[in-house]
Amino acid sequence: MKKIAMTTILLFLAAGLMPAKERVEAAEIIKQINEGKTVSYENAEIFGDLDLISLDEVTEKKPYGSKTTWTEIQKNQRRWRHSTRTFWSHVRSPISFVNCTFTGNVLAYEHNERYNETYNVVFHENVNFTGCAFQGKSAFKYCIFEENASFENTSYRDEALFKYSRFSGDVSFARSSFEDPANFKYTKFPGKADFSGTRFQDEANFKYTDFDGNVVFSGTSFQDEANFKYTKFPQGVNFKSAVFERFVNFKYAKFEDPFNFDKVEIKGDVDLKYTKYNGRSFSRYLLENRLP
């Protein structure tokens, strides 16, 4: 009994010695970015919405070029009136969050239906969200990442929205956890894309995704539907020991070497219609290699 009591006391003392987690207002981070400062936080709690579309530096992509004549503008005015105006906020400094918790939303995309306006973000330097927890929304739709990006060991309580985003360098989502749908539809990965050990508890949508570099899904767990329809892997992919609990859609997908499908578990239905491996039928590959 004394031993248990002493252990309890030591635990309380240890907790008291641990530094309190720094609390940072999201507006303070926006201020640092506007001032061109490098953003770097570790073991911090970010409260309030990190609204990256509200940055000072914003440029607009217009529905017509500067060389368009006035006659052409009048001719197309009715059509352009209904065109979406696109605004880009620019993050020109590196940003790094390690083991941080975002209690509010992280917004790098928004669409205003009333005014038909879309707001996106360009990250000009490295982006690091290693070991972070997104408790609210994480909207990175249409975002441009011009350097490397790390989302390793991150957790997403709400939908993770990366649809149409573009990564120029290497990117990692290794050992991350997605509780709600993860949307990577139409996303471009020209460099290495690492999803090893990641857990998708809801739908994982990689439809039409461009993987132009090496791709790793080894040890990845797909608890719900996995959609790789029309996805291409021109530089190969590693699915070793991946687990597909439900429906997996590889329809029209194209695989090239190096290709690793060892110890893959497909527990639900799978669509391999028109799927190709090195230009041949993927179904034939599975039969020849006696894979499930």
GICORVEN-V694752 format. One record per pair of residues at least 12 apart in sequence whose C-alpha atoms are under 10 Angstrom apart, sorted by sequence separation. I is the first residue (numbers start at 1). J is the second residue. D is the distance in Angstrom with one decimal. If there is no record, write none. Layout:
i = <I:I>
j = <J:J>
d = <D:D>
//
This chain:
i = <29:64:107:108:109:107:108:107:108:108:63:64:24:29:63:28:62:63:127:138:149:155:160:171:182:193:204:215:226:231:232:236:237:248:259:22:26:27:33:63:64:89:120:121:126:127:130:131:132:137:138:139:141:142:143:148:149:152:153:154:159:160:163:164:165:170:171:174:175:176:181:182:185:186:187:192:193:196:197:198:203:204:207:208:209:214:215:218:219:220:225:226:229:230:231:236:237:238:240:241:242:247:248:251:252:253:259:22:23:24:25:26:27:30:34:63:88:89:120:121:122:123:124:125:126:127:128:129:130:131:132:133:134:135:136:137:138:139:140:141:142:143:144:145:146:147:148:149:150:151:152:153:154:155:156:157:158:159:160:161:162:163:164:165:166:167:168:169:170:171:172:173:174:175:176:177:178:179:180:181:182:183:184:185:186:187:188:189:190:191:192:193:194:195:196:197:198:199:200:201:202:203:204:205:206:207:208:209:210:211:212:213:214:215:216:217:218:219:220:221:222:223:224:225:226:227:228:229:230:231:232:233:234:235:236:237:238:239:240:241:242:243:244:245:246:247:248:249:250:251:252:253:254:255:256:257:258:21:22:23:24:25:26:27:29:30:34:35:62:63:88:120:121:122:123:124:125:126:127:128:129:130:131:132:133:134:135:136:137:138:139:140:141:142:143:144:145:146:147:148:149:150:151:152:153:154:155:156:157:158:159:160:161:162:163:164:165:166:167:168:169:170:171:172:173:174:175:176:177:178:179:180:181:182:183:184:185:186:187:188:189:190:191:192:193:194:195:196:197:198:199:200:201:202:203:204:205:206:207:208:209:210:211:212:213:214:215:216:217:218:219:220:221:222:223:224:225:226:227:228:229:230:231:232:233:234:235:236:237:238:239:240:241:242:243:244:245:246:247:248:249:250:251:252:253:254:255:256:257:21:22:23:24:25:26:27:28:29:30:33:34:62:63:87:119:120:121:122:123:124:125:126:127:128:129:130:131:132:133:134:135:136:137:138:139:140:141:142:143:144:145:146:147:148:149:150:151:152:153:154:155:156:157:158:159:160:161:162:163:164:165:166:167:168:169:170:171:172:173:174:175:176:177:178:179:180:181:182:183:184:185:186:187:188:189:190:191:192:193:194:195:196:197:198:199:200:201:202:203:204:205:206:207:208:209:210:211:212:213:214:215:216:217:218:219:220:221:222:223:224:225:226:227:228:229:230:231:232:233:234:235:236:237:238:239:240:241:242:243:244:245:246:247:248:249:250:251:252:253:254:255:256:20:21:22:23:24:25:26:27:29:30:33:34:61:62:63:87:119:120:121:122:123:124:125:126:127:128:129:130:131:132:133:134:135:136:137:138:139:140:141:142:143:144:145:146:147:148:149:150:151:152:153:154:155:156:157:158:159:160:161:162:163:164:165:166:167:168:169:170:171:172:173:174:175:176:177:178:179:180:181:182:183:184:185:186:187:188:189:190:191:192:193:194:195:196:197:198:199:200:201:202:203:204:205:206:207:208:209:210:211:212:213:214:215:216:217:218:219:220:221:222:223:224:225:226:227:228:229:230:231:232:233:234:235:236:237:238:239:240:241:242:243:244:245:246:247:248:249:250:251:252:253:254:255:256:19:20:21:22:23:24:25:26:27:30:31:33:61:62:118:119:120:121:122:123:124:125:126:127:128:129:130:131:132:133:134:136:137:138:139:140:141:142:143:144:145:146:147:148:149:150:151:152:153:154:155:156:157:158:159:160:161:162:163:164:165:166:167:168:169:170:171:172:173:174:175:176:177:178:179:180:181:182:183:184:185:186:187:188:189:190:191:192:193:194:195:196:197:198:199:200:201:202:203:204:205:206:207:208:209:210:211:212:213:214:215:216:217:218:219:220:221:222:223:224:225:226:227:228:229:230:231:232:233:234:235:236:237:238:239:240:241:242:243:244:245:246:247:248:249:250:251:252:253:254:255:256:25:26:27:30:31:60:61:62:86:123:129:130:134:140:141:145:151:152:156:162:163:167:173:174:177:178:184:185:188:189:195:196:200:206:207:211:217:218:222:228:229:233:239:240:244:250:251:254:255:261:266:267:26:30:60:61:85:123:134:140:145:156:167:173:178:184:189:195:200:211:217:222:228:233:239:244:249:250:254:265:266:59:60:61:84:85:254:255:262:264:265:59:60:84:95:101:106:254:261:263:264:58:59:60:84:94:95:100:105:106:107:109:110:253:262:263:58:59:85:86:87:88:89:90:91:92:93:94:95:96:97:98:99:100:101:102:103:104:105:106:107:108:109:110:261:262:57:58:59:84:85:86:87:88:89:90:91:92:93:94:95:96:97:98:99:100:101:102:103:104:105:106:107:108:109:110:261:57:58:83:84:85:86:87:88:89:90:91:92:93:94:95:96:97:98:99:100:101:102:103:104:105:106:107:108:109:110:250:55:56:57:58:82:83:84:85:86:87:88:89:90:91:92:93:94:95:96:97:98:99:100:101:102:103:104:105:106:107:108:109:53:54:55:56:57:82:83:84:85:86:87:88:89:90:91:92:93:94:95:96:97:98:99:100:101:102:103:104:105:106:107:108:109:53:54:55:56:57:81:97:98:101:102:108:53:54:55:91:102:52:53:52:53:52:236:130:141:152:163:174:185:196:207:218:229:236:122:126:128:129:130:133:141:148:150:151:152:155:159:162:163:170:172:173:174:181:184:185:192:195:196:199:203:206:207:215:217:218:225:228:229:121:122:123:127:128:129:130:131:132:133:134:140:141:142:143:144:148:149:150:151:152:153:154:155:156:159:160:163:164:165:166:169:170:172:173:174:175:176:177:178:179:181:182:183:185:186:193:194:195:196:197:198:199:200:201:203:204:205:207:208:214:215:216:217:218:219:220:221:222:224:225:226:227:229:230:231:232:233:234:120:131:142:153:164:174:175:186:196:197:208:218:219:225:230:130:141:152:163:174:175:185:196:207:218:229:46:50:109:44:49:50:51:53:54:94:96:97:98:101:105:108:109:38:39:40:41:42:43:44:45:46:47:48:49:50:51:52:53:54:88:89:90:91:95:96:97:98:99:100:101:108:36:37:38:39:40:41:42:43:44:45:46:47:48:49:50:51:52:53:88:98:99:34:36:37:38:39:40:41:42:43:44:45:46:47:48:49:50:51:52:53:88:98:33:34:35:36:37:38:39:40:41:42:43:44:45:46:47:48:49:50:51:52:53:33:34:35:36:37:38:39:40:41:42:43:44:45:46:47:48:49:50:51:60:33:34:41:42:45:46:51:60:33:46:59:30:32:33:58:33:58:58:58:53:54:29:53:55:52:53:54:52:53:52:53:52:26:23:26:22:23:24:26:21:26:21:26:38:42:45:49:39:40:41:42:43:44:45:46:49:50:42:43:42>
j = <41:76:119:120:121:120:121:121:122:123:79:80:41:46:80:46:80:81:145:156:167:173:178:189:200:211:222:233:244:249:250:254:255:266:277:41:45:46:52:82:83:108:139:140:145:146:149:150:151:156:157:158:160:161:162:167:168:171:172:173:178:179:182:183:184:189:190:193:194:195:200:201:204:205:206:211:212:215:216:217:222:223:226:227:228:233:234:237:238:239:244:245:248:249:250:255:256:257:259:260:261:266:267:270:271:272:278:42:43:44:45:46:47:50:54:83:108:109:140:141:142:143:144:145:146:147:148:149:150:151:152:153:154:155:156:157:158:159:160:161:162:163:164:165:166:167:168:169:170:171:172:173:174:175:176:177:178:179:180:181:182:183:184:185:186:187:188:189:190:191:192:193:194:195:196:197:198:199:200:201:202:203:204:205:206:207:208:209:210:211:212:213:214:215:216:217:218:219:220:221:222:223:224:225:226:227:228:229:230:231:232:233:234:235:236:237:238:239:240:241:242:243:244:245:246:247:248:249:250:251:252:253:254:255:256:257:258:259:260:261:262:263:264:265:266:267:268:269:270:271:272:273:274:275:276:277:278:42:43:44:45:46:47:48:50:51:55:56:83:84:109:141:142:143:144:145:146:147:148:149:150:151:152:153:154:155:156:157:158:159:160:161:162:163:164:165:166:167:168:169:170:171:172:173:174:175:176:177:178:179:180:181:182:183:184:185:186:187:188:189:190:191:192:193:194:195:196:197:198:199:200:201:202:203:204:205:206:207:208:209:210:211:212:213:214:215:216:217:218:219:220:221:222:223:224:225:226:227:228:229:230:231:232:233:234:235:236:237:238:239:240:241:242:243:244:245:246:247:248:249:250:251:252:253:254:255:256:257:258:259:260:261:262:263:264:265:266:267:268:269:270:271:272:273:274:275:276:277:278:43:44:45:46:47:48:49:50:51:52:55:56:84:85:109:141:142:143:144:145:146:147:148:149:150:151:152:153:154:155:156:157:158:159:160:161:162:163:164:165:166:167:168:169:170:171:172:173:174:175:176:177:178:179:180:181:182:183:184:185:186:187:188:189:190:191:192:193:194:195:196:197:198:199:200:201:202:203:204:205:206:207:208:209:210:211:212:213:214:215:216:217:218:219:220:221:222:223:224:225:226:227:228:229:230:231:232:233:234:235:236:237:238:239:240:241:242:243:244:245:246:247:248:249:250:251:252:253:254:255:256:257:258:259:260:261:262:263:264:265:266:267:268:269:270:271:272:273:274:275:276:277:278:43:44:45:46:47:48:49:50:52:53:56:57:84:85:86:110:142:143:144:145:146:147:148:149:150:151:152:153:154:155:156:157:158:159:160:161:162:163:164:165:166:167:168:169:170:171:172:173:174:175:176:177:178:179:180:181:182:183:184:185:186:187:188:189:190:191:192:193:194:195:196:197:198:199:200:201:202:203:204:205:206:207:208:209:210:211:212:213:214:215:216:217:218:219:220:221:222:223:224:225:226:227:228:229:230:231:232:233:234:235:236:237:238:239:240:241:242:243:244:245:246:247:248:249:250:251:252:253:254:255:256:257:258:259:260:261:262:263:264:265:266:267:268:269:270:271:272:273:274:275:276:277:278:279:43:44:45:46:47:48:49:50:51:54:55:57:85:86:142:143:144:145:146:147:148:149:150:151:152:153:154:155:156:157:158:160:161:162:163:164:165:166:167:168:169:170:171:172:173:174:175:176:177:178:179:180:181:182:183:184:185:186:187:188:189:190:191:192:193:194:195:196:197:198:199:200:201:202:203:204:205:206:207:208:209:210:211:212:213:214:215:216:217:218:219:220:221:222:223:224:225:226:227:228:229:230:231:232:233:234:235:236:237:238:239:240:241:242:243:244:245:246:247:248:249:250:251:252:253:254:255:256:257:258:259:260:261:262:263:264:265:266:267:268:269:270:271:272:273:274:275:276:277:278:279:280:50:51:52:55:56:85:86:87:111:148:154:155:159:165:166:170:176:177:181:187:188:192:198:199:202:203:209:210:213:214:220:221:225:231:232:236:242:243:247:253:254:258:264:265:269:275:276:279:280:286:291:292:52:56:86:87:111:149:160:166:171:182:193:199:204:210:215:221:226:237:243:248:254:259:265:270:275:276:280:291:292:86:87:88:111:112:281:282:289:291:292:87:88:112:123:129:134:282:289:291:292:87:88:89:113:123:124:129:134:135:136:138:139:282:291:292:88:89:115:116:117:118:119:120:121:122:123:124:125:126:127:128:129:130:131:132:133:134:135:136:137:138:139:140:291:292:88:89:90:115:116:117:118:119:120:121:122:123:124:125:126:127:128:129:130:131:132:133:134:135:136:137:138:139:140:141:292:89:90:115:116:117:118:119:120:121:122:123:124:125:126:127:128:129:130:131:132:133:134:135:136:137:138:139:140:141:142:282:88:89:90:91:115:116:117:118:119:120:121:122:123:124:125:126:127:128:129:130:131:132:133:134:135:136:137:138:139:140:141:142:87:88:89:90:91:116:117:118:119:120:121:122:123:124:125:126:127:128:129:130:131:132:133:134:135:136:137:138:139:140:141:142:143:88:89:90:91:92:116:132:133:136:137:143:89:90:91:127:138:89:90:90:91:91:277:172:183:194:205:216:227:238:249:260:271:278:165:169:171:172:173:176:184:191:193:194:195:198:202:205:206:213:215:216:217:224:227:228:235:238:239:242:246:249:250:258:260:261:268:271:272:165:166:167:171:172:173:174:175:176:177:178:184:185:186:187:188:192:193:194:195:196:197:198:199:200:203:204:207:208:209:210:213:214:216:217:218:219:220:221:222:223:225:226:227:229:230:237:238:239:240:241:242:243:244:245:247:248:249:251:252:258:259:260:261:262:263:264:265:266:268:269:270:271:273:274:275:276:277:278:165:176:187:198:209:219:220:231:241:242:253:263:264:270:275:176:187:198:209:220:221:231:242:253:264:275:97:102:161:97:102:103:104:106:107:147:149:150:151:154:158:161:162:92:93:94:95:96:97:98:99:100:101:102:103:104:105:106:107:108:142:143:144:145:149:150:151:152:153:154:155:162:91:92:93:94:95:96:97:98:99:100:101:102:103:104:105:106:107:108:143:153:154:90:92:93:94:95:96:97:98:99:100:101:102:103:104:105:106:107:108:109:144:154:90:91:92:93:94:95:96:97:98:99:100:101:102:103:104:105:106:107:108:109:110:91:92:93:94:95:96:97:98:99:100:101:102:103:104:105:106:107:108:109:118:92:93:100:101:104:105:110:119:93:106:119:91:93:94:119:95:120:121:122:118:119:95:119:121:119:120:121:120:121:121:122:122:102:100:103:100:101:102:104:100:105:101:106:125:129:132:136:127:128:129:130:131:132:133:134:137:138:131:132:132>
d = <9.8:9.6:9.7:5.8:6.9:9.0:5.5:9.2:8.8:9.9:9.8:8.2:9.1:9.0:6.6:9.7:9.5:9.3:7.8:7.7:7.7:9.9:7.3:7.8:7.4:7.6:7.3:7.6:7.5:9.9:9.9:9.6:7.5:7.9:8.8:9.0:9.5:9.5:9.1:9.9:9.9:8.5:9.6:7.9:7.9:9.3:9.5:9.5:7.8:8.1:9.1:9.8:9.2:9.3:7.7:7.6:9.0:8.9:9.1:7.4:7.7:9.0:9.0:9.2:7.8:7.8:9.5:9.0:9.3:7.8:7.7:9.1:9.2:9.4:7.7:8.2:9.2:9.1:9.3:7.7:7.9:9.0:9.2:9.4:7.8:8.0:9.7:9.0:9.4:7.7:8.0:9.1:9.1:9.3:7.7:6.4:7.8:9.8:9.2:9.3:8.3:8.3:9.4:8.8:9.3:8.2:9.7:8.5:9.2:6.8:8.4:5.9:9.0:7.3:9.8:6.6:9.6:9.6:7.9:8.9:9.1:7.7:8.1:7.6:7.7:7.5:8.4:8.0:6.1:7.4:8.2:8.8:7.6:8.1:7.9:7.9:7.3:8.2:8.0:5.7:7.1:8.7:9.1:7.9:8.2:7.4:7.1:7.2:8.2:7.5:5.6:6.8:8.4:9.0:8.2:8.6:7.9:7.6:7.2:8.3:7.7:5.6:7.1:8.7:8.9:8.0:8.2:7.8:7.7:7.3:7.9:7.8:5.7:7.1:8.7:9.1:8.2:8.5:8.0:7.7:7.3:8.0:7.7:5.8:7.2:8.7:9.2:7.9:7.5:7.8:8.1:7.1:8.3:7.7:5.7:7.2:8.6:8.9:8.0:8.0:7.7:7.8:7.4:8.1:7.7:5.7:7.3:8.7:9.3:7.8:8.0:7.9:8.5:7.8:8.9:7.4:5.7:7.2:8.5:8.9:7.8:8.0:7.6:7.9:7.7:8.3:7.5:5.7:7.3:8.6:8.7:8.0:7.5:8.3:5.0:7.6:7.9:8.0:5.7:7.6:8.6:8.8:8.0:7.9:7.5:8.1:7.4:8.5:7.3:5.6:7.5:8.9:8.8:8.0:8.4:8.2:9.9:9.1:6.8:5.7:6.1:5.8:5.9:7.5:7.7:7.5:6.4:9.3:9.1:7.5:9.4:7.4:7.7:5.9:6.1:6.5:6.4:5.1:6.5:5.8:5.8:5.2:6.1:7.0:5.7:6.0:6.4:6.6:5.4:6.9:6.6:5.6:4.6:6.4:7.4:5.9:6.1:6.4:5.7:4.5:6.4:5.5:5.7:4.5:6.0:7.4:5.7:6.3:6.8:6.7:4.8:6.5:6.3:5.7:4.7:6.4:7.5:5.9:6.1:7.0:6.8:4.7:6.2:5.7:5.8:4.5:6.2:7.3:6.0:6.3:6.8:6.7:4.9:6.3:6.3:5.6:4.8:6.5:7.6:6.1:5.9:6.2:6.6:5.0:6.4:6.0:5.6:4.6:6.4:7.4:5.9:6.1:6.5:6.3:5.2:6.4:6.2:5.6:4.8:6.5:7.7:6.5:6.3:6.7:7.5:5.5:6.6:5.8:5.6:4.6:6.3:7.3:5.9:6.0:6.5:6.3:5.6:6.5:5.9:5.5:5.0:6.4:7.3:5.6:6.1:6.5:6.3:4.8:6.5:5.9:5.7:5.1:6.4:7.4:6.0:6.0:6.4:6.1:5.1:6.5:5.8:5.7:5.0:6.5:7.5:6.0:6.1:5.8:7.0:6.1:4.6:4.7:4.9:5.3:5.4:7.9:9.4:9.6:7.0:7.8:6.1:8.6:6.9:9.9:9.6:6.3:5.2:4.8:4.9:5.1:5.4:5.1:4.7:4.8:4.9:4.8:4.7:4.8:4.8:5.0:5.2:5.9:6.4:5.4:4.9:4.9:4.9:4.7:4.7:4.9:4.8:4.9:4.9:5.0:4.7:4.9:4.8:4.9:4.7:4.6:4.7:4.9:5.3:5.3:5.1:4.8:5.2:5.0:4.9:4.8:5.0:4.8:5.4:6.0:5.1:4.7:5.1:4.6:5.0:4.8:4.5:4.7:4.8:5.0:5.1:5.2:4.7:5.0:5.0:5.0:4.9:4.9:5.0:4.8:4.9:4.5:4.6:4.8:4.9:4.9:4.9:4.8:4.7:4.8:4.7:5.0:4.8:5.0:4.9:4.9:4.9:5.0:4.9:5.0:5.3:6.1:5.5:6.1:5.5:5.9:4.7:4.8:4.8:4.6:4.8:4.7:4.9:4.9:5.1:5.3:4.9:4.7:4.8:5.1:4.9:4.7:4.8:4.8:5.1:5.3:6.6:4.6:5.2:4.7:5.1:4.9:4.7:5.0:4.7:4.8:5.0:4.2:4.7:4.9:5.0:5.3:5.0:4.9:5.0:4.8:4.6:5.0:9.2:5.5:6.0:6.0:6.3:6.2:6.0:7.0:9.4:9.7:9.0:7.5:9.5:6.3:8.5:10.0:9.0:5.8:6.6:6.2:6.1:6.6:7.7:5.9:6.3:6.4:7.0:6.0:4.9:6.5:6.3:6.2:6.8:8.6:7.2:6.3:6.8:7.5:5.8:4.2:6.3:6.2:5.9:6.7:7.6:5.9:6.7:6.6:7.4:6.2:4.2:6.3:6.0:6.0:6.3:7.7:6.0:6.2:7.0:7.5:6.0:4.5:6.5:6.6:6.7:6.6:7.4:6.2:6.5:6.3:7.5:5.8:4.2:6.2:6.1:5.9:6.1:7.4:6.1:6.2:6.9:7.4:6.0:4.5:6.3:6.4:6.0:5.2:6.9:5.9:6.4:6.7:7.4:5.7:4.5:6.3:6.2:5.9:6.1:7.1:6.0:6.2:6.9:7.4:6.0:4.8:7.1:7.5:7.2:6.3:7.8:6.2:6.3:6.6:7.2:5.8:4.5:6.4:6.4:6.0:6.6:7.1:5.7:6.2:6.9:7.3:5.9:4.6:6.5:6.3:6.1:7.7:7.0:5.2:6.5:6.6:7.3:5.9:4.7:6.4:6.2:6.0:5.8:6.5:5.6:6.6:7.0:7.5:5.9:4.6:6.4:6.0:6.2:8.1:9.8:9.1:6.6:8.5:7.1:8.9:8.7:5.0:8.1:8.1:8.4:9.8:6.8:7.0:9.6:9.5:8.4:8.7:7.5:7.7:9.7:8.9:8.4:8.5:8.5:8.7:6.3:7.8:8.8:8.0:7.6:9.7:8.4:8.5:9.0:8.8:5.5:7.0:8.4:7.8:7.6:9.9:9.0:8.8:9.1:8.8:9.2:5.9:7.3:8.4:7.7:7.2:9.6:9.0:7.7:8.5:9.2:8.9:5.7:7.3:8.9:8.4:7.6:9.7:9.1:8.3:9.0:8.6:8.9:5.5:7.0:8.3:7.5:7.0:9.2:9.1:7.7:8.7:8.9:8.9:5.6:6.9:8.4:7.7:6.7:8.7:8.7:8.1:8.8:8.8:8.7:5.5:7.1:8.5:7.5:7.2:9.2:8.8:7.8:8.7:8.9:8.9:5.8:7.6:9.2:9.0:7.7:8.9:9.0:8.4:8.8:8.6:8.6:5.5:7.2:8.6:7.8:7.6:9.4:8.6:7.9:8.7:8.8:8.6:5.6:7.4:8.7:8.5:8.6:9.2:8.8:8.2:8.6:8.7:8.6:5.9:7.0:8.5:7.8:7.0:9.0:8.4:8.0:8.9:9.0:8.5:5.4:7.2:8.6:7.7:8.2:10.0:8.6:7.8:9.8:6.8:9.2:7.4:5.3:8.7:9.1:9.8:7.2:9.9:9.8:6.8:9.1:9.8:7.5:9.5:9.3:7.0:9.3:9.7:7.0:9.1:10.0:9.0:6.9:9.1:9.9:9.1:6.9:9.1:9.1:7.0:9.5:8.8:6.7:9.2:9.3:6.6:9.3:9.6:6.9:9.4:9.2:6.3:9.0:7.8:9.5:9.2:10.0:9.3:9.7:9.1:5.7:6.2:9.8:9.5:9.1:9.8:9.4:8.9:9.4:10.0:8.8:9.9:8.9:9.9:8.7:9.0:9.9:8.8:9.7:9.1:10.0:9.3:9.7:9.3:9.4:9.2:7.1:8.5:4.4:7.7:9.3:9.8:9.7:8.3:9.5:8.1:7.2:5.7:6.2:9.5:8.9:10.0:7.8:8.6:9.7:8.1:7.7:6.5:5.2:9.0:9.3:8.1:10.0:8.0:7.6:9.3:9.7:9.0:7.8:9.3:7.8:8.8:5.3:6.7:8.5:8.9:7.6:8.6:7.5:8.9:7.3:8.2:8.0:7.7:7.7:8.0:8.5:7.4:7.9:8.2:8.9:7.6:8.3:7.9:7.5:7.2:7.3:7.9:5.6:9.1:8.2:9.9:8.2:4.5:8.2:8.3:6.6:5.9:6.2:6.0:6.2:5.9:6.1:6.4:7.0:4.8:6.6:6.1:5.8:6.0:6.4:6.9:5.6:6.1:6.8:6.6:4.6:6.0:6.2:5.6:5.6:8.3:10.0:5.8:6.5:10.0:5.1:4.7:4.8:4.8:4.9:4.7:5.0:4.9:5.0:5.8:5.1:5.3:4.5:4.9:5.0:4.4:4.7:4.7:5.1:5.2:5.1:4.6:4.9:5.1:5.0:5.6:9.8:9.6:9.4:7.6:5.9:9.9:9.4:7.3:5.4:6.2:6.0:6.2:5.3:6.2:6.3:6.1:6.2:8.0:6.1:6.2:6.1:6.5:5.7:4.7:6.4:6.3:5.9:6.2:7.4:6.1:6.4:6.9:7.2:7.2:8.6:9.9:5.9:8.4:8.3:7.5:8.7:6.8:8.6:7.5:8.3:6.7:8.7:7.3:7.7:9.4:9.2:8.3:8.4:8.1:8.2:6.2:7.6:8.7:7.4:7.2:9.4:9.3:8.2:8.4:9.3:8.7:7.3:7.6:7.3:7.3:9.8:9.6:9.5:7.1:9.8:10.0:9.4:7.0:5.6:9.9:8.1:9.8:9.5:7.2:8.5:8.6:9.7:8.2:10.0:9.2:9.0:8.8:9.0:8.9:9.1:8.9:9.0:8.7:9.0:9.9:10.0:9.0:9.7:10.0:8.9:9.7:8.8:8.9:10.0:9.8:8.6:9.9:9.2:10.0:8.9:8.7:10.0:10.0:8.6:9.1:9.9:9.0:9.7:9.8:8.6:10.0:9.8:9.8:9.1:10.0:9.7:8.9:9.1:9.9:9.3:9.8:9.6:9.7:9.4:9.7:9.7:9.7:9.3:9.3:9.4:9.9:9.9:9.7:9.5:9.6:9.7:9.7:9.9:9.5:9.8:9.6:9.2:9.4:9.5:9.9:9.8:9.8:9.8:9.8:10.0:9.6:9.7:9.5:9.4:9.9:9.6:9.2:9.6:9.5:9.9:9.9:9.6:9.9:9.9:9.8:10.0:9.6:9.6:9.7:9.3:9.5:9.6:9.6:9.9:9.9:9.8:9.6:9.7:9.8:9.8:8.9:9.7:9.4:9.9:9.4:9.5:9.7:9.6:9.6:9.5:9.7:9.5:9.8:9.8:9.6:9.8:9.6:9.6:9.2:9.7:8.3:8.4:8.1:8.6:9.9:8.2:9.0:9.9:8.4:8.8:9.8:8.7:9.9:8.7:9.4:9.0:9.0:9.1:8.8:10.0:9.4:8.8:9.1:9.0:9.0:9.8:8.3:9.1:8.2:8.3:9.6:9.7:9.9:9.3:9.5:9.8:9.9:9.8:9.7:9.5:9.8:9.5:8.9:7.3:8.2:8.6:8.1:8.2:8.1:9.0:7.2:8.4:8.1:8.0:7.2:7.7:7.6:6.9:9.1:10.0:9.7:9.8:9.8:9.9:9.2:9.7:9.8:9.0:9.5:9.5:9.9:8.3:8.8:5.2:6.4:6.0:6.3:5.8:6.4:7.2:5.7:6.0:6.3:6.8:4.7:6.2:6.3:5.8:5.7:9.0:10.0:8.6:9.2:6.8:6.2:5.4:4.6:4.6:5.0:4.6:5.0:4.8:4.8:4.8:5.3:4.9:4.7:4.8:5.0:5.2:6.7:9.7:9.7:9.1:8.1:9.9:5.9:8.3:6.2:6.0:6.0:6.3:5.9:5.0:6.5:6.1:6.2:5.8:7.3:6.0:6.1:6.8:8.1:7.7:6.6:8.9:9.4:9.3:9.1:8.3:8.0:8.2:8.5:6.1:7.8:8.7:7.2:7.5:8.9:9.1:7.4:8.5:8.9:9.9:7.6:9.3:7.4:9.7:9.9:9.8:9.8:9.3:6.7:9.9:10.0:9.6:9.3:9.0:9.3:8.6:9.5:9.0:9.9:9.8:9.0:9.6:6.2:9.3:9.5:6.4:9.8:8.5:6.4:7.0:9.8:9.8:8.9:9.8:9.9:9.4:9.5:9.7:8.7:9.2:9.7:9.8:9.3:9.8:10.0:9.7:8.7:9.8:9.1:9.8:9.6:9.4:9.5:9.5:9.9:9.3:9.7:9.7:8.9:9.5>
//
